[in-house]
Amino acid sequence: MYRIVTAILCVLVWAGCLHAAKEIEFDATFECGWDGYYRPMEWTPVEIGITSDLKEPFAGTFTLGARQDGLNTLNVSQSFVLMPDVAHSISLVSKFAYGAAESEMVIRDDHGRPRWRRSRTMWDFSPQNRLLRAVHEQDMLIGLIGPGQFGLMRLPKETACISRRGQGLVYVGAMRPQAAPWDWTGYVSLDLLVLCDPDWSLLKSQQVQAICEWITNGGCTLLVLGRHPLPQGSPLKAAIPWEIGEPRQVQLASDAIRGWGLDPQQTETVTGWPLSLKQGEAFAGRITPGTESLLGTGRIGFGRVAVLAFDPGQFSDSQLSRTAAFWTRLIGSCIDGASSASVGSAPPEVRAQMAAAGRGRSIILAGSQSGPAGRPNPGAYDNRFRIGVAQSAANHVMNYLFELRQMQPLSIWWVILTLTSLAVLLGPVDYWVLKRLDKQPYTWLTSTAWIAIFTVGAYFGVQWLRAGSMELRAVTVLDGIADSNCAWATSYAGVFAPRSDEYQLEGLAPNQWWSGIAPMQEEIWAQQHEAGARQIYCRQADGGNLPVSLPISIWTVQSLLCEWTPKAMPFSAVLSRKDGGIAVEIANNSASDIQMGCILFGDSCADLGPIPAHSTRQFAMRTRPFRLWSSQVSPFSGRQGPNMYAEIELPRMPMVFHGVADNIFFAQGCLERTLGMYTSLDSETAVVCVMFDKAPAPFTVKGRSYDVNHIQYARQLVKVKGGMDHD
């Protein structure tokens, strides 16, 4: 008997080992962020490498799930086909919360059955052992594609970031060209992308197109030309506002060398690609004087780009001690708005702020006279994180999404009335009725009945008090540039569920990027282990991240953030100078009425009246003085904006826009475009902003009946015909 039992146990253990060995068919590598650097709650690139010991092709899906904030867990999936003995790379983009403990990776076959599952620990209380290292609001993150030449990789040790929050660190996250993100969202967390003479043959056209899309959405890129010329069909070459000439040797002027922070006593000769301005550009680039046409700065859409048309590695060795000064000045010329006339016309106290990076950051030499001496303590924020301007503004936008009658707390008087009624029925009423009927022994039965009745009544009573149909609330901002194909949209949406169920969205564009979003505390500590219990399932493919399923619990609001490029703007505007004033023609191309609007210049503004749907209206008016770059929130206005705690100077809106407009233009997904617009304003450029009345939501909920409350704003950057004098 003993031998039989032993044999059976051995067979069971052996069978279990064989089964386990059979399941282990895959292995996956996991690389996240820009060399491990990321900004919490923002899009972050992920590179997955899958290998297998299978002997035949395998078709399935890879799913990555991780907590993206305090409430939501984002699960992104992508289909793939794996060939035997061939490694397969999957490029994903996801969001990760600060202090997210782990991520889960799952491989399923084409029938949806899990074939492989692993959890990867991402957080450790020792910063050196963390898979992801958080970049804070006062820090600058520079992405690098290509070789880090001429001391570029030493910037974290020799430079610092300065902002209204004080001095922060500079991080350089390098990435192989083959691993560069395939979607524009992979670059969102960067302050600057440096394309330092990469081998363009290693970059696919989709990767370069993603970089161009990110720039038009408010990104900033420094392109360094060298041994690898831009291919003729490159989307980036078509997007930049310069023509690149044939290479030739150039002896740099001493003034140019001094301007770059190098030693002007040294004679420097380089092989460069001279730049010339393209004709017919809506926003012409600028070639820095005295640089032999080897440095250009300009705009692409709402973003900025700079081109250094030679390889700085050609400088003599005597300049190596000044590399930090060279890159600091070059990066500064790229991220600032010095080419905009609005900088020169701004008040002195905000001129430096306008010239800073999109989030109020600029780079300086560590210990320079322009900033605090010394280096910031890198361990000061190892276990805590302060949210930034965009997330603070998003908190206020979500307050609007949650302003539902169904979400209001029940009055305490209903609770008092219910308990008092139950006490009266169980006490005096039950006693006197049963005594009168001579049925007092039945008090246990009547008490149970009263309790059951009140339990059922309380359940259905709460449903009656909080009764209401399903409701969709949304705030959408559409931004565009006149006479161009540059258009972007951001939508904050909240779906109130009257019952627990899985909800599906319809009418989605394939290029939309969806994620959850939740209100955040001003300061987050690593010890706060939040559950991220709400699951959001998305399929990521073809330049989009679309929700497949949204499980929403009863009487809760699931808030969502969507970003995409619309096909066209819902209105067009033509501005011209007439009789010392403004002549404005607005064509409303949408099916919704324009309720109100305004025109913003660098130092003045004017209001617009209503415009019916599918109609054109002309206005003749004079502008009034308006200080765009001043304190956004007055202590007496009662308006709440992101300036309350953000410690950053932001442009403000005229009083005609109030409420959620105080924050939506500065919220996540809109801030970079807002600052890109406003730093472009001058006497020849204006922003036309309108608000639509009862515009349809950008999506629908499948198979549901619900109420819609949608606010839609649209802004367009417009060139004034013939220039303009302001009154």
Summary of the structure (lengths in Angstrom):
residues: 727
radius of gyration: 30.1
end to end distance: 105.4
largest distance: 116.3
contacts: 2379
relative contact order: 0.11
helix: 25%
strand: 36%
